[in-house]
Amino acid sequence: MSNSRVVIVGGGVIGVCCAYHLVKQGIEVVVLERGEIGAGASYGSAGVIAPGHPPMNKPDRVKQALKRMFDSKTPLYIKPRFDPGLALWLLRFSANCTAGRLREGMRIIGPFGHATLPLFETLVQEEELDFGYQRNGYYEICRTEAGVEHAHNDVSLMRAQGYPAEALWENDLCNRFRSLQDGTLGGAYYPQAAMCNPHRFVMEMASCVKRYGGTFSLGQAATAIENRANDVTGVRTTAGDLIEADAVVLATGAYSLELSRALGCRLPIQPGKGYHRDLEISEGSAPMLEAPCVLGEASVFCTPMGGVLRLAGTMEFSGLNHTMRRPRLEQLTDSASEYLQEIGTGQMRSEWCGLRPVSSDGLPILGLIPARGRVFVATGHAMSGLTHGPVTGKLIAELVIGATPSLDIRALDPTRFMV
Ligand SMILES: Cc1cc2nc3c(=O)[nH]c(=O)nc-3n(C[C@H](O)[C@H](O)[C@H](O)COP(=O)(O)OP(=O)(O)OC[C@H]3O[C@@H](n4cnc5c(N)ncnc54)[C@H](O)[C@@H]3O)c2cc1C
């Protein structure tokens, strides 16, 4: 399809990665973004490229959430309210929180990490993108026996997929990682991981797409996908324009519900709100860590990023909004000071929240929307959209050009929700 035009709706990490792999195939690409490039969930993530990490549907997830669902200071918070859509989604999600489904999820998603790392390396070495990429792994730090057991289970799951994750005990961690508070019991080291500035990554990818001839249409939202018989003709925008297209990729993240519903495909996506706080790395504010770490029980990532330590995490199901709840932000700094020395809020550089696209089975949704012509969807990346951005872009480009995908993604097809 060398003379075709593909419109990608959504200019987050997934949209720009799809655009890059398509322009590299010589395809004309337009990225349609209703706001600014990279201003959605991709803006303020923890910046950890964490290949091989298990998906979200851990067997103990629902139990934990139900036990503490009214407590807005826990890592996972469900705002109590009447919302039949959320109730149905939670039922589906809990049905997927079993050891068997987790193992199956690992089998499907495990190969993604092996495929995505070389793509990051290519972007740094061949495209010369500058986004603070560093291959230094990350640590998981736990303060309870249950936390250590959980981390060591993740290590086993990852090792079974060929990732060199290491189970650590208190001494191992204290010898390798300064700044720990007393009371650390153990955790893990994930040496295959990398870190970067996630917003710079999206912006560098967008510049690279432009260099290869891709274009961006900013400030207008897609309102409908137009068809003639079984062929896509284009994307209608809020300005009333029709951007002509032979194929469309929906990379609309947590906002995918409406457009996909209009296409007759109900994707079970819930916005999982996450927050960050950036603390300046200076005395009395935040220490300089030797590598990123995740505070196991609190699920807070701590990533040194330029001159700041980014504390990022929490998963809040409170609907499609950007309301910042103070207790959620406090949870980040409270947890950090419980696990790490020298955390203070004197020099706070920013606070932010963003909406992760979370599917009801914890896995991405990649593939063709049936009976709509060439409309593809690429969403549902939850906590791993940065990590899996490059490989997702490659797979979607393969689907769009009609090649056999380089990984088996049949289990990620949107039709899995249409039984
Ligand atoms: C606190 C936090 C920490 C995280 N940490 C990590 C991490 O360390 N590692 C990792 O791998 N992942 C992490 N993630 C997850 C990652 O950020 C997301 O999975 C990823 O950003 C999702 O990318 P996306 O492109 O699908 O969505 P988005 O970045 O939200 O992009 C979607 C875009 O679509 C646009 N859009 C929506 N509807 C329309 C429309 N109708 N017309 C035009 N445009 C539209 C939006 O404006 C938006 O820009 C984290 C997330 C959060 C919130």
The ligand as an SDF file (V2000), in Angstrom:
LIG
                    3D

 53 58  0  0  0  0  0  0  0  0999 V2000
    1.7240    7.9560   36.7270 C   0  0  0  0  0  0  0  0  0  0  0  0
    2.0360    7.0640   35.5450 C   0  0  0  0  0  0  0  0  0  0  0  0
    3.2520    6.3960   35.4900 C   0  0  0  0  0  0  0  0  0  0  0  0
    3.5350    5.5610   34.4130 C   0  0  0  0  0  0  0  0  0  0  0  0
    4.7630    4.9860   34.3270 N   0  0  0  0  0  0  0  0  0  0  0  0
    5.0790    4.2020   33.2640 C   0  0  0  0  0  0  0  0  0  0  0  0
    6.3820    3.6580   33.1260 C   0  0  0  0  0  0  0  0  0  0  0  0
    7.2720    3.9180   33.9250 O   0  0  0  0  0  0  0  0  0  0  0  0
    6.6330    2.8430   32.0590 N   0  0  0  0  0  0  0  0  0  0  0  0
    5.6790    2.5700   31.1340 C   0  0  0  0  0  0  0  0  0  0  0  0
    5.9520    1.7800   30.2220 O   0  0  0  0  0  0  0  0  0  0  0  0
    4.4390    3.1140   31.2020 N   0  0  0  0  0  0  0  0  0  0  0  0
    4.1210    3.9200   32.2420 C   0  0  0  0  0  0  0  0  0  0  0  0
    2.8830    4.4770   32.3400 N   0  0  0  0  0  0  0  0  0  0  0  0
    1.8560    4.1190   31.3400 C   0  0  0  0  0  0  0  0  0  0  0  0
    1.9970    4.9270   30.0610 C   0  0  0  0  0  0  0  0  0  0  0  0
    2.2150    6.2810   30.3680 O   0  0  0  0  0  0  0  0  0  0  0  0
    0.6970    4.7560   29.2400 C   0  0  0  0  0  0  0  0  0  0  0  0
    0.4430    3.3820   29.0290 O   0  0  0  0  0  0  0  0  0  0  0  0
    0.8720    5.4380   27.8780 C   0  0  0  0  0  0  0  0  0  0  0  0
    1.2060    6.7950   28.0380 O   0  0  0  0  0  0  0  0  0  0  0  0
   -0.4060    5.3290   27.0430 C   0  0  0  0  0  0  0  0  0  0  0  0
   -0.1100    5.9710   25.8390 O   0  0  0  0  0  0  0  0  0  0  0  0
   -1.2480    6.3010   24.7800 P   0  0  0  0  0  0  0  0  0  0  0  0
   -0.5720    6.8900   23.6040 O   0  0  0  0  0  0  0  0  0  0  0  0
   -2.0960    5.0890   24.6060 O   0  0  0  0  0  0  0  0  0  0  0  0
   -2.1890    7.3700   25.5300 O   0  0  0  0  0  0  0  0  0  0  0  0
   -2.0240    8.9550   25.7010 P   0  0  0  0  0  0  0  0  0  0  0  0
   -0.6350    9.3410   25.9880 O   0  0  0  0  0  0  0  0  0  0  0  0
   -3.0640    9.3650   26.6830 O   0  0  0  0  0  0  0  0  0  0  0  0
   -2.3710    9.5080   24.2590 O   0  0  0  0  0  0  0  0  0  0  0  0
   -3.6590    9.4640   23.7080 C   0  0  0  0  0  0  0  0  0  0  0  0
   -3.8160   10.7400   22.9150 C   0  0  0  0  0  0  0  0  0  0  0  0
   -5.0160   10.6440   22.1490 O   0  0  0  0  0  0  0  0  0  0  0  0
   -5.5690   11.9410   22.0760 C   0  0  0  0  0  0  0  0  0  0  0  0
   -6.9890   11.8000   21.7110 N   0  0  0  0  0  0  0  0  0  0  0  0
   -7.9400   11.1380   22.4130 C   0  0  0  0  0  0  0  0  0  0  0  0
   -9.1240   11.1820   21.7700 N   0  0  0  0  0  0  0  0  0  0  0  0
   -8.8930   11.8690   20.6170 C   0  0  0  0  0  0  0  0  0  0  0  0
   -9.7150   12.2400   19.5310 C   0  0  0  0  0  0  0  0  0  0  0  0
  -11.0140   11.9150   19.4730 N   0  0  0  0  0  0  0  0  0  0  0  0
   -9.1660   12.9510   18.5050 N   0  0  0  0  0  0  0  0  0  0  0  0
   -7.8390   13.2960   18.5380 C   0  0  0  0  0  0  0  0  0  0  0  0
   -7.0210   12.9710   19.5500 N   0  0  0  0  0  0  0  0  0  0  0  0
   -7.5380   12.2720   20.5750 C   0  0  0  0  0  0  0  0  0  0  0  0
   -5.3450   12.5110   23.4690 C   0  0  0  0  0  0  0  0  0  0  0  0
   -5.4220   13.9290   23.4680 O   0  0  0  0  0  0  0  0  0  0  0  0
   -3.9660   11.9810   23.7990 C   0  0  0  0  0  0  0  0  0  0  0  0
   -2.9260   12.8850   23.4770 O   0  0  0  0  0  0  0  0  0  0  0  0
    2.5680    5.3520   33.3830 C   0  0  0  0  0  0  0  0  0  0  0  0
    1.3590    6.0490   33.4250 C   0  0  0  0  0  0  0  0  0  0  0  0
    1.0930    6.9210   34.4840 C   0  0  0  0  0  0  0  0  0  0  0  0
   -0.2100    7.6880   34.4850 C   0  0  0  0  0  0  0  0  0  0  0  0
  1  2  1  0
  2  3  1  0
  2 52  2  0
  3  4  2  0
  4  5  1  0
  4 50  1  0
  5  6  2  0
  6  7  1  0
  6 13  1  0
  7  8  2  0
  7  9  1  0
  9 10  1  0
 10 11  2  0
 10 12  1  0
 12 13  2  0
 13 14  1  0
 14 15  1  0
 14 50  1  0
 15 16  1  0
 16 17  1  0
 16 18  1  0
 18 19  1  0
 18 20  1  0
 20 21  1  0
 20 22  1  0
 22 23  1  0
 23 24  1  0
 24 25  2  0
 24 26  1  0
 24 27  1  0
 27 28  1  0
 28 29  2  0
 28 30  1  0
 28 31  1  0
 31 32  1  0
 32 33  1  0
 33 34  1  0
 33 48  1  0
 34 35  1  0
 35 36  1  0
 35 46  1  0
 36 37  1  0
 36 45  1  0
 37 38  2  0
 38 39  1  0
 39 40  1  0
 39 45  2  0
 40 41  1  0
 40 42  2  0
 42 43  1  0
 43 44  2  0
 44 45  1  0
 46 47  1  0
 46 48  1  0
 48 49  1  0
 50 51  2  0
 51 52  1  0
 52 53  1  0
M  END
$$$$
